Amino acid sequence: MLNNFFEVFQIIKYPLIGLFLCFLLLSISWKNIFPIFGFKKYNNLQRVHFGEIPRLGGLIIYISLWIIWFTGLFDHQFFLFILLSSIPLMIVTVKEDLFHNTGAKLRLYSMILSCLLFFYFYPITFPMLDTPAFSSIINSSPFNYLFFIFSILVVTNGMNLIDGMNGLFSLTALSQLLFLFFIGSSVNDWLIVQTSLFFAIPLFVFLLFNFPSGRIFIGDFGAYFYGFVISLLAIYTFGEYPELLTWLAVLVLSYPSIELLFSFIRKKLNSKSPLEADDKHLHTLIYKKFFFKLGRHKLANNITTLSLFIFWMGPLIFYTFTTVSLLTIFCSILLLTFIYVLLYILISKPDRK
């Protein structure tokens, strides 16, 4: 497995050097670039950083992936169609990263359009779902298209929700890609192995600037893009190999899915729009606790990410160190959900004076 990693690393070492230099130059010069182009200050409710920090990490990685394609370093159609179908998503969300003036509905429509474009371009085989009550409906067309588009939207939006803390998004995405890498290795599928690594290795470079220093953010586009990529790779993996338990895909994507679904229910119970942003997510609540106790926002930020280790690394640990069976997968998903809800209840309680 390490041989695969170093082989892919050798293939794209020059684009990676360019990626590193772009991140370095952007982190150094952003304070001068920001006012020249009239970019707006980021004032989202979920903001936990001070000063203006570039939110273009995802765009720079996306451009580097196109360079990899054009230079012929990785020319599989699956890789190409992911990049092509992401263009609507890129146009809308990069605008949001720079000017912060795109509505939630427009971003949602761009995600749906990207899903439709990919499914139109690439004749993917959908996984057969093991859901006794609904399997006959979900596994038939066009319901399977609707179901998997909905699933992609859940994961993609969930990945954006967990973005904000230094390293939280990137460590989650890396864990998911390594999960798929191990599954691809187990079935000896070189496409899954290579695709996982071609998307994971640039994230390692990004992580050097994002954790613990927080000098560059992945941005809305980066979070949506990687959620889109990882969802499609999971669909491809479990569709091509029906012998794999499809609930493994639910396990690997559990953290962003739990975050989004819990947020949806929470907002509905409080008579708020699910599309309305707020600062009541688990990671922001934990950050506030640490911030007020430590009095140092950057340290609190990094501690928050590390304290959520069980969510961003848990699925990979369960897969690596437990016997893979339907029972253990269900128990793992239920355990992560229980821990999330319990932590949220405990952290939401006001401090006693």
Secondary structure as GFF3:
##gff-version 3
##sequence-region A 1 353
A	DSSP	alpha_helix	2	11	.	.	.	ID=ss1
A	DSSP	alpha_helix	13	36	.	.	.	ID=ss2
A	DSSP	alpha_helix	57	70	.	.	.	ID=ss3
A	DSSP	alpha_helix	77	85	.	.	.	ID=ss4
A	DSSP	alpha_helix	87	99	.	.	.	ID=ss5
A	DSSP	alpha_helix	104	121	.	.	.	ID=ss6
A	DSSP	alpha_helix	135	138	.	.	.	ID=ss7
A	DSSP	alpha_helix	143	161	.	.	.	ID=ss8
A	DSSP	alpha_helix	168	186	.	.	.	ID=ss9
A	DSSP	alpha_helix	190	210	.	.	.	ID=ss10
A	DSSP	alpha_helix	219	240	.	.	.	ID=ss11
A	DSSP	alpha_helix	247	252	.	.	.	ID=ss12
A	DSSP	alpha_helix	254	269	.	.	.	ID=ss13
A	DSSP	alpha_helix	282	294	.	.	.	ID=ss14
A	DSSP	alpha_helix	297	307	.	.	.	ID=ss15
A	DSSP	alpha_helix	309	312	.	.	.	ID=ss16
A	DSSP	alpha_helix	314	321	.	.	.	ID=ss17
A	DSSP	alpha_helix	326	348	.	.	.	ID=ss18
###
